[in-house]
Amino acid sequence: KSHRLWAAAGKELVALDSTGQKMVTQSLVHEADALAYDASLDQLWLTTQDRLMRLASDGSTVLTAKLGRHSADAIAADGAGGAWVTSGRLLSHFDKSGLEQFALQPLSKSDPKKLTSPDADDSGLGSVLDNLGAWWHDDGDAQHIVGMAADPLTHGVWVAGHRRLALIDPNASRTQWIDSRTWKTKESSGFESRNRDGSE
């Protein structure tokens, strides 16, 4: 492994050695939104605007892919050469080649697989009404992802919202569903449903 610390400031990406000396300096076209080191590849995942990139240890570009939606909030290596990316209420999984495998809403009370198209968008009137319902019934957008931690052994990912935790596996299944108000685990196969008026 290269034993480097990667950091981004503005449109500049740098890699520091154990003494704090610069080993790599790379200019970016746009500011970086999120970074994640991939120990399985000894490479760096990077998101900038609507692009997903992976860089070699010398800073050279290995791949560039289009995110297909708004800029990313966070990124995490899955331990198998792929990456998890969050954007608002959406969680996407990309394979080693940069191809998006699926996109879903992991903190939805209904089946999180309801949004699976790589080109799907969470904008528009439907999204506005969903957001209003979430704020009214949950005291905030409970589906918004505020944290993420990938598991390099199972290659799944934990995502956290304001009130819930969910574990998503590489097959797009929600295998754990925890309410942080009670810390009780819900059955993964029994998703709560919500009526059109927002009641449960």
N, C-alpha and C positions, 0 to 999 in steps of 0.2 A: 504493500500500500504506500501511497505517496506521503501520508502524514502531513497534510496541508489543511489550513483553515481558509475557507472561502468566505469572502465578504463582498458586498456590493454597495456602492455609494454613488448615487446619481446614475450616470451612464458608464461607470467604470466598475469592472469586476477584477478583484485581486485575489491571489492565493498567497498566504503567509506560511513560512516554515515555523518550526518550534521555537525559534529565537525572535520571531516577529518580523523577519526580513521578507521582503516581497520576492516571490519566486516567479509569479505570473501576473501580468497586467493585460487585461483584455478590454477593449472599448466595445460598448453596446450601442445599437441604434436607438433603443428606447430604455428607459429605466427598468430595472428588474423589479418584479412584483414579489417573487418568492424564490427561495433556493432550497435544495435538498441534496445532501451528499449520498451517493449510492455506493455503499461499501461492497456490494456484490460485484460491481463493475469497476470500482475505483474511478467513478466519473461523477459529474455534477449535473443534476436536473435544474432547469431554470425556466421561469415563466416571465414573459414581458409582453404587455398588452394582450393580444389574442394569440400569442405564439408560445409553444412549448419547445424547449431546446435541451439537448444533452451535450455536455462538453467533456472532452478528454482531460486528463490530468495536466496537460500542457496548455489548456485553454482553447484548443482547436474544437470546432463544431463537429459533433458526430452525427446529430440529426436535428431537424427542425420540422415541427408539425403545427398545424393550426388547431387551436383550442375549440373553435366552433361556437364560442359564446363570449360573454364578458370576461374581462381580465380575472386572473386567479387570485384568491385570497391566500391560499396556502398550498404547499406541495409536499409529498412524502414518498420516499422510495419504498417499494413493496417488498424488497428483499429477494425478488426473483427477476430483476432487470426491468420491471415496469414501475409505474408511478401512480399515486392517488393525487387528485387535484380537487380542491373545493372552490366554489364560487357562489356566494350567497347561500341559498338552500340546496344547491346541487353538489353532488359528489360524482366525479368521473374517474374511471380507471383506464390507463393507457398501458399497452404492452411494450415490450422492449424495442419494437420498431417504431413506436410513436403513434400507433393506431389506437383510437378510442374504442374500448370494448363495450362500454355502456355508460350511461349517465342516469342517476336516479336521485330522489329526494329521501335520504335515509332517515330523517326525523319526522316524516309524515306519519300520522296515526293510521292511515290506510296503507295498503301495499305500497312500499317505496318504489316498486318497479313501474309505477304508472308513467314515469317519464324515462324512456329508454332510447329515443332517437338522438344520435350525435348532433343533429342539426336543430334539435328542439330548443325553444326559447322560453324563458319563464317571465317574459314581459307581456304587456297587454292587459285588457280588462279582466280576464280570468285571474291573472296573477294579482291584480290590485284587489279584487274581491276576496281572494284567498288570504292576502295579507291583512285586510281589514278584519276578516273572521278570526285570524290568529291573534291579532292584537286584542280584539274584544273578548274572546273566550280564554286566552292564555296569558293575558297581561304582557303582551309582547309577541314578537314573531318567534314562536317556539320551534319553528322549523329551520331557523337560520343557524348555520354551523359556526360555532365560535372557537372550536378546537379540534385537532386531529392528531392521532398517534398511530402509526403503522406498526404491525407485528411482523418482523422479518422472518419468523419461524413458520407462521401459518399464511403469511402474505396477505392477510386481511387488514382491516383498519377500524379503529375506534373513532367515532365522531361524537362530539359533544355539542349540545344546544344549551339554551338557558335552563331547561328543565329535564332534558332527557339525554341518555347515552345510548348509542347503538353500535353494534359490531357488524360490519359488512364483510362478507368473504369474497374471494375473487370471482365467484360465480354469480355475484349480484344478489345474494340472499342475505337477509338480516337475521343473524343467528342469535343475537342478544339484544334485549330491549329493556332498558332500565329507567325508571322514573326517579330522578335525583331528589324529589321531595320525600319519597318513602324508602328509596334504595331497594325496592322490590323488583325482581325480574319478572317481566311479562313473558308469556309463552310466545316464542318466535313465530309459531304458525297461526296464532290468534290475534291478528291485527285489529285494533279498535277501529270502528267505522264512525264516520261523521256524516250526519244528514246534510242536505243542501243548505239548511238554515244555520249550520254550524253546531247544532246540538249533538250530543253523543248518545 
